[in-house]
């Protein structure tokens, strides 16, 4: 889900962090693969943060 506001993005990122914290041992085990990290976390962080960052950069005039 692409966030509409920074607040929505923050909430989604917070949810990803909480998910990681609850099962941290599993995510840090050798059985947990890099591809899983990309699917479960990195894609989610990117989806939530990039729209917000792009909006900020447009507002300050660094991206045209």
N, CA and C atoms as an extended XYZ file, in Angstrom:
192
Properties=species:S:1:pos:R:3:atomname:S:1:resname:S:1:resid:I:1 pbc="F F F"
N         0.829       -1.183        0.000 N   UNK     1
C         0.000        0.000        0.000 CA  UNK     1
C         0.871        1.243        0.000 C   UNK     1
N         0.708        2.091       -0.972 N   UNK     2
C         1.467        3.329       -1.034 CA  UNK     2
C         0.777        4.346       -0.128 C   UNK     2
N         1.545        4.942        0.778 N   UNK     3
C         0.938        5.855        1.745 CA  UNK     3
C         0.503        7.160        1.112 C   UNK     3
N        -0.532        7.745        1.679 N   UNK     4
C        -1.005        9.042        1.219 CA  UNK     4
C        -0.373       10.177        1.988 C   UNK     4
N         0.072        9.878        3.211 N   UNK     5
C         0.671       10.907        4.053 CA  UNK     5
C         1.893       10.343        4.757 C   UNK     5
N         2.708       11.247        5.280 N   UNK     6
C         3.861       10.816        6.051 CA  UNK     6
C         3.421       10.002        7.260 C   UNK     6
N         2.336       10.410        7.885 N   UNK     7
C         1.823        9.712        9.062 CA  UNK     7
C         1.467        8.258        8.732 C   UNK     7
N         0.844        8.048        7.591 N   UNK     8
C         0.509        6.680        7.169 CA  UNK     8
C         1.778        5.874        6.922 C   UNK     8
N         2.765        6.489        6.282 N   UNK     9
C         4.032        5.806        6.025 CA  UNK     9
C         4.712        5.442        7.344 C   UNK     9
N         4.717        6.372        8.283 N   UNK    10
C         5.327        6.124        9.583 CA  UNK    10
C         4.664        4.928       10.268 C   UNK    10
N         3.348        4.877       10.214 N   UNK    11
C         2.608        3.781       10.836 CA  UNK    11
C         2.975        2.448       10.200 C   UNK    11
N         3.080        2.413        8.894 N   UNK    12
C         3.418        1.170        8.199 CA  UNK    12
C         4.855        0.723        8.512 C   UNK    12
N         5.788        1.674        8.546 N   UNK    13
C         7.174        1.335        8.884 CA  UNK    13
C         7.254        0.851       10.325 C   UNK    13
N         6.520        1.490       11.210 N   UNK    14
C         6.494        1.062       12.609 CA  UNK    14
C         5.982       -0.378       12.716 C   UNK    14
N         4.974       -0.716       11.924 N   UNK    15
C         4.439       -2.072       11.916 CA  UNK    15
C         5.501       -3.075       11.447 C   UNK    15
N         6.276       -2.711       10.421 N   UNK    16
C         7.349       -3.591        9.948 CA  UNK    16
C         8.405       -3.803       11.032 C   UNK    16
N         8.757       -2.741       11.733 N   UNK    17
C         9.753       -2.840       12.808 CA  UNK    17
C         9.231       -3.736       13.933 C   UNK    17
N         7.983       -3.555       14.303 N   UNK    18
C         7.396       -4.378       15.361 CA  UNK    18
C         7.357       -5.848       14.953 C   UNK    18
N         7.042       -6.108       13.700 N   UNK    19
C         7.026       -7.482       13.196 CA  UNK    19
C         8.415       -8.097       13.324 C   UNK    19
N         9.434       -7.341       12.952 N   UNK    20
C        10.803       -7.831       13.070 CA  UNK    20
C        11.156       -8.110       14.531 C   UNK    20
N        10.828       -7.199       15.406 N   UNK    21
C        11.187       -7.338       16.814 CA  UNK    21
C        10.537       -8.563       17.459 C   UNK    21
N         9.310       -8.879       17.066 N   UNK    22
C         8.598      -10.009       17.658 CA  UNK    22
C         9.256      -11.346       17.341 C   UNK    22
N         9.854      -11.452       16.171 N   UNK    23
C        10.460      -12.725       15.765 CA  UNK    23
C        11.902      -12.527       15.315 C   UNK    23
N        12.599      -11.666       16.023 N   UNK    24
C        13.969      -11.315       15.676 CA  UNK    24
C        14.892      -12.532       15.568 C   UNK    24
N        14.775      -13.489       16.470 N   UNK    25
C        15.640      -14.670       16.435 CA  UNK    25
C        15.495      -15.418       15.112 C   UNK    25
N        14.273      -15.536       14.630 N   UNK    26
C        14.047      -16.209       13.347 CA  UNK    26
C        14.730      -15.451       12.210 C   UNK    26
N        14.566      -14.136       12.195 N   UNK    27
C        15.131      -13.339       11.114 CA  UNK    27
C        16.655      -13.306       11.133 C   UNK    27
N        17.245      -13.504       12.289 N   UNK    28
C        18.703      -13.485       12.411 CA  UNK    28
C        19.325      -14.872       12.269 C   UNK    28
N        18.510      -15.900       12.122 N   UNK    29
C        19.035      -17.262       11.998 CA  UNK    29
C        19.593      -17.494       10.596 C   UNK    29
N        20.527      -18.425       10.475 N   UNK    30
C        21.104      -18.750        9.164 CA  UNK    30
C        20.063      -19.298        8.173 C   UNK    30
N        18.949      -19.812        8.679 N   UNK    31
C        17.923      -20.367        7.800 CA  UNK    31
C        17.118      -19.291        7.080 C   UNK    31
N        17.149      -18.091        7.597 N   UNK    32
C        16.402      -16.991        6.995 CA  UNK    32
C        17.226      -16.431        5.835 C   UNK    32
N        16.686      -16.475        4.641 N   UNK    33
C        17.420      -16.131        3.433 CA  UNK    33
C        17.309      -14.649        3.067 C   UNK    33
N        18.310      -14.182        2.355 N   UNK    34
C        18.338      -12.790        1.914 CA  UNK    34
C        17.110      -12.432        1.072 C   UNK    34
N        16.687      -13.339        0.237 N   UNK    35
C        15.507      -13.070       -0.601 CA  UNK    35
C        14.275      -12.821        0.258 C   UNK    35
N        14.180      -13.521        1.385 N   UNK    36
C        13.051      -13.312        2.292 CA  UNK    36
C        13.096      -11.908        2.904 C   UNK    36
N        14.295      -11.436        3.209 N   UNK    37
C        14.451      -10.085        3.757 CA  UNK    37
C        13.925       -9.069        2.754 C   UNK    37
N        14.320       -9.245        1.496 N   UNK    38
C        13.860       -8.312        0.461 CA  UNK    38
C        12.346       -8.320        0.359 C   UNK    38
N        11.745       -9.495        0.364 N   UNK    39
C        10.298       -9.608        0.207 CA  UNK    39
C         9.537       -9.079        1.413 C   UNK    39
N         9.981       -9.432        2.612 N   UNK    40
C         9.221       -9.113        3.813 CA  UNK    40
C         9.479       -7.719        4.371 C   UNK    40
N        10.673       -7.189        4.156 N   UNK    41
C        11.009       -5.924        4.799 CA  UNK    41
C        11.455       -4.824        3.848 C   UNK    41
N        12.453       -5.075        3.053 N   UNK    42
C        13.009       -3.996        2.238 CA  UNK    42
C        11.998       -3.431        1.254 C   UNK    42
N        11.229       -4.280        0.623 N   UNK    43
C        10.208       -3.798       -0.306 CA  UNK    43
C         9.183       -2.935        0.437 C   UNK    43
N         8.814       -3.348        1.625 N   UNK    44
C         7.857       -2.587        2.425 CA  UNK    44
C         8.395       -1.232        2.842 C   UNK    44
N         9.660       -1.208        3.278 N   UNK    45
C        10.265        0.068        3.659 CA  UNK    45
C        10.331        1.001        2.453 C   UNK    45
N        10.782        0.466        1.317 N   UNK    46
C        10.897        1.282        0.113 CA  UNK    46
C         9.526        1.829       -0.309 C   UNK    46
N         8.530        0.975       -0.271 N   UNK    47
C         7.183        1.389       -0.681 CA  UNK    47
C         6.646        2.508        0.208 C   UNK    47
N         6.974        2.454        1.484 N   UNK    48
C         6.464        3.454        2.422 CA  UNK    48
C         7.275        4.741        2.411 C   UNK    48
N         8.583        4.618        2.281 N   UNK    49
C         9.432        5.800        2.437 CA  UNK    49
C         9.658        6.594        1.164 C   UNK    49
N         9.784        5.949        0.026 N   UNK    50
C        10.107        6.684       -1.188 CA  UNK    50
C         9.060        7.727       -1.574 C   UNK    50
N         7.772        7.423       -1.532 N   UNK    51
C         6.808        8.481       -1.877 CA  UNK    51
C         6.930        9.694       -0.956 C   UNK    51
N         7.157        9.457        0.318 N   UNK    52
C         7.299       10.561        1.270 CA  UNK    52
C         8.558       11.369        0.979 C   UNK    52
N         9.658       10.682        0.697 N   UNK    53
C        10.900       11.394        0.393 CA  UNK    53
C        10.783       12.170       -0.907 C   UNK    53
N        10.159       11.571       -1.916 N   UNK    54
C         9.975       12.284       -3.177 CA  UNK    54
C         9.149       13.544       -2.974 C   UNK    54
N         8.111       13.459       -2.161 N   UNK    55
C         7.285       14.634       -1.871 CA  UNK    55
C         8.106       15.721       -1.193 C   UNK    55
N         8.923       15.337       -0.240 N   UNK    56
C         9.765       16.302        0.470 CA  UNK    56
C        10.732       16.965       -0.501 C   UNK    56
N        11.391       16.158       -1.346 N   UNK    57
C        12.357       16.724       -2.290 CA  UNK    57
C        11.687       17.672       -3.295 C   UNK    57
N        10.500       17.313       -3.740 N   UNK    58
C         9.776       18.198       -4.653 CA  UNK    58
C         9.432       19.519       -3.974 C   UNK    58
N         9.057       19.449       -2.721 N   UNK    59
C         8.682       20.668       -1.992 CA  UNK    59
C         9.866       21.605       -1.789 C   UNK    59
N        11.060       21.038       -1.627 N   UNK    60
C        12.211       21.910       -1.426 CA  UNK    60
C        12.911       22.242       -2.747 C   UNK    60
N        12.386       21.673       -3.845 N   UNK    61
C        12.878       22.062       -5.165 CA  UNK    61
C        14.098       21.324       -5.668 C   UNK    61
N        14.467       20.217       -5.061 N   UNK    62
C        15.659       19.494       -5.498 CA  UNK    62
C        15.372       18.516       -6.644 C   UNK    62
N        14.141       18.165       -6.861 N   UNK    63
C        13.781       17.255       -7.940 CA  UNK    63
C        12.765       17.961       -8.815 C   UNK    63
N        12.984       17.923      -10.092 N   UNK    64
C        12.050       18.587      -11.004 CA  UNK    64
C        11.389       17.590      -11.901 C   UNK    64
